[in-house]
Amino acid sequence: MIRLRYLILIYLQAANDPFSFTLTGDVDGADNTVLGTAVGAVNGAACTTDFVVIPNPVLPGTLTPVNTDRFCGLGFVSVQTGAKPFVLYVVTDTNEGATANSPPDVANRGFSLTYTEIAC
């Protein structure tokens, strides 16, 4: 019997749904061509209120380090990780209004990510 070990997970935004990653920002005020795209994606220090944490992410294909583990905004750029155990954290707060450091959160729906396990 061959036993596969999973070394990498690749996280992707749910296909065919531009609203599948809307954690922070104004969905109603956003240009619809931005929703669900890399243009709408935000990461790093700009993610201060509601965000997803994926440990040690790199870009699929190039393996370029993303240099942050926080993802928020109105879109998601696919990342992969080999950090074990495989975990994904979600951080939220109760503030949905505008603050000095962030725009208001309007009509956000949360997120739906898919993942693929890469075996060796």
C-alpha positions in Angstrom: 0.0 0.0 0.0 1.4 3.4 -1.0 0.8 6.1 1.5 0.7 9.7 0.2 2.0 12.6 2.2 0.6 15.9 1.5 3.3 18.6 1.4 1.5 21.6 0.0 -1.9 23.3 0.0 -2.9 25.7 -2.6 -5.7 28.2 -1.6 -7.9 29.7 -4.3 -10.9 32.0 -4.3 -14.1 30.1 -5.2 -14.5 30.1 -9.0 -17.2 32.0 -10.8 -18.3 34.1 -7.8 -16.8 37.6 -7.6 -18.4 38.0 -4.1 -16.7 34.9 -2.7 -13.9 36.9 -0.9 -15.3 40.1 0.4 -13.9 40.7 3.9 -13.2 44.4 4.1 -14.2 47.4 2.1 -17.3 48.7 0.4 -18.8 46.1 -1.9 -21.7 48.3 -2.9 -19.3 51.2 -3.8 -16.7 49.0 -5.6 -16.4 48.8 -9.3 -17.8 45.4 -10.3 -14.7 44.7 -12.4 -12.6 44.8 -9.2 -14.6 42.4 -7.1 -13.0 39.0 -6.9 -9.8 40.0 -8.7 -6.2 40.7 -7.7 -7.0 44.4 -8.0 -9.5 44.1 -5.1 -7.1 41.9 -3.0 -5.5 43.5 0.0 -2.8 42.0 2.2 -0.3 42.7 4.9 -0.4 45.6 7.3 -3.4 47.0 5.5 -5.5 44.2 6.9 -6.3 45.4 10.4 -10.0 44.6 11.1 -11.3 41.4 9.3 -8.8 39.1 7.6 -7.7 35.6 6.9 -4.3 34.3 8.1 -2.4 31.6 6.0 1.0 30.8 7.5 4.1 31.1 5.3 2.4 31.7 2.0 4.2 31.8 -1.4 2.9 32.4 -4.9 2.1 29.2 -6.8 4.4 28.4 -9.7 7.1 30.9 -8.8 7.3 30.1 -5.1 7.9 33.8 -4.5 7.3 34.6 -0.8 4.3 36.8 -0.2 6.0 38.4 2.8 2.8 38.5 4.8 0.2 36.0 6.1 -2.8 38.4 6.2 -5.4 38.6 3.4 -8.4 40.9 3.2 -10.2 43.2 0.8 -12.5 42.4 -2.1 -10.5 39.7 -3.8 -8.0 37.0 -3.1 -4.7 36.1 -4.9 -4.0 32.4 -4.9 -1.3 31.3 -2.5 0.3 28.0 -1.4 1.8 26.9 1.8 3.7 23.9 3.1 3.5 25.0 6.8 2.3 22.3 9.0 -0.1 21.7 10.5 -2.3 23.0 7.7 -4.4 25.7 9.3 -6.2 28.8 8.2 -7.2 31.4 10.8 -10.0 34.0 10.6 -9.8 37.3 12.5 -12.8 39.6 12.8 -13.9 42.5 14.9 -17.2 44.2 15.6 -16.4 47.5 13.9 -18.0 47.7 10.5 -17.9 51.5 10.2 -15.2 53.8 8.9 -12.3 54.5 11.2 -9.2 56.7 10.9 -7.3 53.6 9.5 -9.9 51.8 7.5 -12.9 52.4 5.1 -16.4 51.3 6.1 -17.3 47.6 5.6 -20.4 47.6 3.5 -22.2 44.5 2.2 -19.3 42.2 2.8 -20.3 38.5 2.6 -17.2 36.8 4.1 -15.2 34.3 2.1 -15.3 31.0 0.4 -11.9 29.5 -0.5 -11.1 26.2 -2.1 -7.9 24.3 -1.6 -6.0 21.6 -3.4 -3.6 19.2 -1.7 -0.4 18.4 -3.5 1.0 15.0 -2.7 4.5 13.7 -3.0 
